[in-house]
């Protein structure tokens, strides 16, 4: 919704970010879905755009969804052992 608002307003991302009191990189993270705005930031976005705060609450099946992180990539143990054995 935020990107649609920016396009309808014919603003550049940097201009839209300034209206909301955000940085260009900050707004880019919200647009990409990399980050979800905190409540104070969502309130600022609503004040500037009219997009309601509840639009930022992730939902899944009527329940608030938990934010999950991608699992950390671990090295293959055998390749590490082979690397150390080769020394």
C-alpha positions in Angstrom: 0.0 0.0 0.0 2.8 2.4 0.8 4.4 2.0 -2.6 1.0 2.7 -4.2 0.6 5.8 -2.1 4.1 7.0 -3.2 3.3 6.4 -6.9 -0.2 8.1 -6.6 1.5 11.1 -4.9 4.1 11.2 -7.6 6.8 11.5 -5.1 10.3 10.1 -5.1 11.1 7.6 -2.3 13.4 10.2 -0.6 10.6 12.8 -0.7 8.1 10.4 0.8 10.6 9.3 3.5 11.2 13.0 4.5 7.4 13.5 4.8 7.3 10.6 7.3 10.4 11.5 9.1 12.3 8.4 7.7 15.4 7.9 5.8 15.4 6.6 2.2 17.0 3.3 3.2 14.5 3.0 6.1 11.5 3.4 3.7 13.1 1.0 1.2 13.2 -1.7 3.9 9.5 -1.3 4.7 8.7 -1.3 1.0 10.6 -4.5 0.4 9.1 -6.2 3.4 12.6 -6.7 4.9 11.4 -4.8 8.0 8.0 -4.1 9.6 7.6 -0.6 11.1 7.4 -0.2 14.9 4.3 1.3 16.3 5.7 4.8 16.5 6.9 4.7 12.9 3.6 3.2 11.7 1.8 6.1 13.4 4.0 8.5 11.5 3.3 6.7 8.3 -0.4 6.9 9.0 -0.2 10.6 9.7 1.5 11.3 6.5 -0.3 8.9 4.2 -3.6 7.9 5.8 -2.5 4.2 5.6 -3.9 2.8 8.9 -1.5 1.5 11.5 -3.2 -1.9 11.4 -2.0 -2.4 7.8 1.4 -3.1 9.2 0.3 -5.9 11.6 1.2 -9.2 10.0 -1.7 -11.6 10.1 -2.1 -15.2 9.4 -5.4 -17.0 9.7 -6.8 -14.5 12.1 -3.9 -14.7 14.4 -0.9 -12.4 14.6 1.9 -14.0 12.7 5.3 -14.5 14.3 8.2 -12.9 12.5 10.7 -15.6 11.6 14.3 -15.3 10.6 15.9 -17.4 8.0 17.9 -20.3 9.5 21.6 -19.6 9.7 23.6 -21.3 7.0 26.1 -23.8 8.5 29.1 -25.2 6.8 29.3 -28.7 5.7 31.3 -30.5 8.5 33.1 -32.8 6.1 34.3 -29.9 3.9 35.7 -28.1 7.1 37.4 -31.3 8.2 38.9 -31.8 4.7 40.2 -28.2 4.7 41.9 -28.6 8.0 43.3 -32.0 7.0 44.9 -30.5 3.9 47.1 -28.1 5.9 
